[in-house]
Amino acid sequence: METTSYKIRPSKHFILTWMRKWDYDIESLRDLLEKAHTVKKVGKIKFESYTRTKGKSRKLIFVKDEEYKEIFIITGAEGR
């Protein structure tokens, strides 16, 4: 997924939970979205991306706003 021209803005919930747990910053999130092996469109502007990192699956739920060139990350999830 092309993210270099988009501003990445995580939600407060995502920052305080998943970003802290995964020890990620904005550049790590950009890299995670670039390396996503699957990106599904689950609504009009909502997406889910799936990536495998450190032996675990990471899922990001985000909104891609074409008008403002912004990706707003709502939440994340983790699995095996």
Secondary structure, 3 states (H helix, E strand, C coil): CCCCCCEEEECHHHHHHHHHHHCCCHHHHHHHHHCCCEEEECCCCEEEEEEEECCEEEEEEEEEECCCCEEEEEEEEEEC
